Structures are given as structure tokens and as C-alpha cells.
């Protein structure tokens, strides 16, 4: 199994395209393809960035052709609930995706939301691949919950190890679960933006904050090499996690 696992894209379509080109993917068919490798996405395709809908369209087509893996993130979950018509606050980045949607005509909007609902509903909470050697998940997973899909596992997979308290901006305070992970399964995740890929124990955090002006990163598997492209967006210092 040969994968190129991409961190949180957050609507950064240009960086996504640049990264896949650097990885050797061919876009002549309109989607990135490579005969001997596949892409994998660890959630948060949308929100905050300028071109969330183009990211959705591309990943949707890849999944339909069985040429990629995708697991949802917390922003994907929120957009899914919005797409179903459930009451959600259009804040923390969702407002940018909604603004894109509102620029479309009614049929176009209906079509892209239908595709996203299908993409979300057909995707697992996480992927356990390569005979249990690799787990792809958005925010993380406790060793003892690998294989489970209950409410606790879902919350952890989408939001990480949250304390129940919030930062001043309303975002949840998260514990550093990777610091205590002792499993043998390699977990590749994102969710918490870091300036550089963070490898600790058998985990890789590859969300390097493209939407916050840093870079978009892919982890090559099984080589465990990283490839990054710089973001075209303004750098936002305060958006990155710090670990003591």
C-alpha cells in the first residue's frame, strides 16, 4: 500500500493542487491521479480558505473512482449538518463555505451539497489500513478505542481529547493525547495546527496550517517522508499549537 496522506486543506485548493503536482500526480483528467499511489485525506476539506467547493468536487470525484481515501473532520461534520438543513452557527470558518455556496444558483448549490452529503455518509469515522499498521483519523484516537465506533470514539476522532472547556475565542481546549499514546499502530492525523509536522510516539500530526499561512503537508506512506508547499495566505502566528 502506497499512500500520500494530506493534512487539513481547509479550502486551500491552490496549495492542494500544487502539493499533488509536486508529489507527481497528473491532473489531465481534471483530478490528481498517479498509477502507483493514492491520495488520502484526513478531514477538514473546507472552511476558512477561499475555494472549499473545488476541494469538495475533486475529492468527491476521486472517491467515486475509488482512487483515494477520506475520513471526515469536525468542519466536515458541521458542513454536513448544515447541508441537511440542521441549525448550526455559521462561525469558525463555515461562513466562508456558506458564502461560496450562496454565490451559486439554486441548482448548483443543490448539486454540490448532494455530493458532499454522499461523500460524508459513505466515509468511515477512521480507516485502519495495511493489516492494522496504519490508522487515518482527523483528530486522534486512543489505543483502546481502535476498532470502536461508539459516541466516545466519534467525539475523539472528530475533536480530539477535549476537556470541556474553551479558549477565549470559543474553540475547545484539547489535551495532548499523542504524548501518552503507547500503541504500535501508526496514527496519522491533523486537526491541531502545528508549524512543523509533529512526530511523537507512533503518531504524526500533519496539519501544518495551510489556511493560517504556513504550509500544506503530505506524509508519504510507507516511506514516512513529508512533502510540503508554502501557503499563499497571510501567516497567523497565534493559530498554532505549542507543546512544552
C-alpha positions in Angstrom: 0.0 0.0 0.0 1.4 3.3 -1.1 -0.3 6.5 0.1 0.2 10.2 0.1 -1.7 11.4 3.2 -2.7 15.1 3.1 -3.4 17.2 6.1 -6.2 19.7 6.6 -6.8 21.5 3.3 -9.5 24.0 4.6 -10.4 25.3 1.2 -6.8 25.9 0.1 -7.3 24.5 -3.4 -4.3 26.1 -4.9 -2.0 24.6 -2.3 -3.7 21.3 -2.7 -3.1 21.3 -6.4 0.5 22.5 -6.1 1.2 19.8 -3.5 -0.2 16.9 -5.6 1.8 18.2 -8.6 4.9 18.2 -6.5 4.1 14.6 -5.5 3.9 13.6 -9.1 0.1 13.4 -9.7 -1.3 14.0 -13.1 -4.3 16.4 -13.4 -5.0 16.0 -17.1 -8.3 14.2 -16.3 -9.3 17.0 -14.0 -8.4 15.2 -10.8 -5.0 14.2 -9.4 -4.1 10.6 -10.4 -0.9 8.5 -10.1 -0.8 4.9 -11.3 1.2 3.5 -8.4 -0.1 5.6 -5.4 -3.3 7.0 -4.0 -4.2 10.1 -2.0 -5.7 10.0 1.5 -7.4 13.0 3.2 -7.7 13.2 7.0 -10.7 15.6 7.1 -11.4 19.3 7.2 -11.5 19.8 3.4 -13.5 23.0 3.8 -14.0 26.3 5.7 -11.7 29.3 6.2 -10.0 29.0 2.9 -11.0 30.6 -0.4 -12.0 27.5 -2.6 -13.7 24.9 -0.4 -16.2 23.9 -3.1 -13.4 23.0 -5.6 -11.8 20.8 -3.0 -15.1 19.0 -2.4 -15.6 18.4 -6.1 -12.1 17.0 -6.5 -12.2 14.7 -3.5 -15.8 13.6 -4.4 -14.6 12.5 -7.9 -11.6 10.7 -6.5 -13.7 8.8 -4.0 -16.3 7.9 -6.7 -13.5 6.4 -8.8 -12.0 4.5 -5.8 -8.8 6.4 -6.2 -8.5 7.9 -2.7 -9.3 7.6 1.0 -11.2 10.2 3.0 -12.2 10.5 6.7 -14.3 13.4 7.9 -13.1 16.1 10.3 -15.1 18.3 12.7 -15.6 21.0 10.0 -16.8 18.3 7.6 -19.3 17.2 10.3 -20.6 20.8 10.7 -20.9 21.3 7.0 -22.8 18.0 6.7 -25.3 19.1 9.4 -25.7 22.5 7.6 -26.2 20.6 4.3 -29.0 18.5 5.9 -30.7 21.8 7.0 -29.9 21.4 10.7 -29.4 24.5 12.7 -25.7 25.3 13.0 -23.8 28.5 13.7 -22.1 29.8 10.6 -18.9 30.7 12.5 -15.3 29.4 12.9 -14.9 29.2 9.2 -18.2 27.7 8.0 -19.2 31.2 6.9 -16.6 31.2 4.1 -18.0 27.9 2.7 -21.6 29.2 3.0 -20.6 32.4 1.2 -19.3 30.3 -1.7 -22.5 28.3 -1.7 -24.6 31.4 -1.8 -22.8 32.7 -4.9 -24.1 29.7 -6.8 -27.5 29.3 -8.4 -30.1 27.1 -6.7 -29.4 24.0 -8.8 -25.6 24.3 -8.5 -25.9 24.7 -4.7 -28.2 21.7 -4.5 -25.8 19.6 -6.6 -22.6 20.4 -4.6 -24.4 19.8 -1.3 -25.8 16.5 -2.5 -22.3 15.4 -3.4 -20.9 16.5 -0.1 -23.7 14.6 1.8 -22.9 11.5 -0.2 -19.2 11.9 0.4 -19.7 12.3 4.1 -22.2 9.5 4.6 -20.1 7.0 2.6 -16.9 7.7 4.6 -15.9 5.9 7.8 -15.0 7.6 11.0 -11.4 6.4 10.5 -9.5 4.0 8.3 -7.5 1.1 9.8 -5.3 0.0 6.9 -2.3 -2.1 6.0 -3.3 -5.0 8.2 -3.7 -2.7 11.2 -0.3 -0.9 10.9 -1.8 2.4 9.9 -4.8 4.4 11.2 -6.0 7.5 9.4 -8.2 9.8 11.5 -8.9 13.5 11.8 -8.1 14.4 15.4 -6.7 11.3 17.0 -7.7 8.1 18.7 -6.9 6.3 22.0 -5.2 2.9 21.6 -8.0 1.1 23.5 -10.7 2.6 21.2 -9.2 1.5 17.9 -11.8 -0.7 16.2 -14.7 1.0 18.1 -17.2 3.5 16.6 -19.3 4.5 19.6 -20.0 8.1 20.7 -16.8 8.5 22.7 -14.7 7.2 19.8 -16.6 9.5 17.4 -16.0 12.6 19.5 -12.3 11.8 19.9 -11.9 11.1 16.2 -13.5 14.4 15.2 -12.5 16.8 18.0 -9.6 15.2 19.8 -9.2 14.9 23.6 -11.3 17.9 24.6 -11.5 19.0 28.2 -15.0 20.5 28.0 -13.5 24.0 28.5 -13.0 26.7 25.8 -10.3 29.2 24.9 -11.4 32.9 24.8 -12.2 32.6 21.1 -14.7 29.8 21.8 -12.5 26.9 20.5 -12.3 23.9 22.7 -9.2 23.2 24.9 -7.6 20.0 23.9 -5.3 17.6 25.8 -2.1 16.4 24.2 -3.3 12.8 23.7 -0.3 11.9 21.4 2.1 12.4 24.3 0.6 9.4 26.1 -0.1 7.1 23.1 1.7 3.8 23.5 0.2 1.8 20.7 2.0 0.1 17.8 -0.5 1.2 15.1 0.8 4.4 13.4 -1.8 7.1 13.7 -1.7 9.9 11.1 -4.0 12.8 12.0 -4.4 16.6 11.8 -6.9 19.0 13.5 -4.4 20.8 15.7 -2.3 23.2 13.6 1.5 22.9 14.1 4.3 24.8 12.5 6.2 21.6 11.6 5.0 18.0 11.3 4.9 16.6 14.8 6.1 13.0 15.2 5.7 11.7 18.7 5.5 8.1 19.8 3.7 6.3 16.9 1.8 9.4 15.7 2.2 12.1 13.0 0.3 15.4 13.2 0.4 16.7 9.6 -1.9 19.7 9.9 0.8 22.4 9.2 -1.8 25.2 9.0 -2.0 25.9 5.3 -5.1 28.1 5.9 -3.2 30.1 8.5 -0.4 31.0 6.1 2.2 28.2 6.9 2.2 25.2 4.5 0.2 22.2 3.3 1.9 18.9 4.0 1.6 15.3 2.8 3.1 12.3 4.5 4.2 9.5 2.2 3.4 6.0 3.4 5.2 3.7 4.0 8.2 5.8 3.4 7.2 8.2 6.2 8.7 11.2 4.3 7.0 14.6 4.3 6.4 16.9 1.3 5.1 20.4 1.8 4.2 23.5 -0.2 4.1 27.0 1.1 0.7 28.7 1.7 -0.3 31.7 -0.3 -2.3 33.1 2.6 -1.2 35.6 5.3 0.6 34.0 8.2 -1.3 33.9 11.5 1.1 33.3 14.4 -1.4 32.7 17.1 -3.2 29.8 15.4 -0.5 27.2 16.0 -0.3 24.8 19.0 2.7 25.0 21.3 3.9 21.9 23.2 6.2 22.0 26.2 
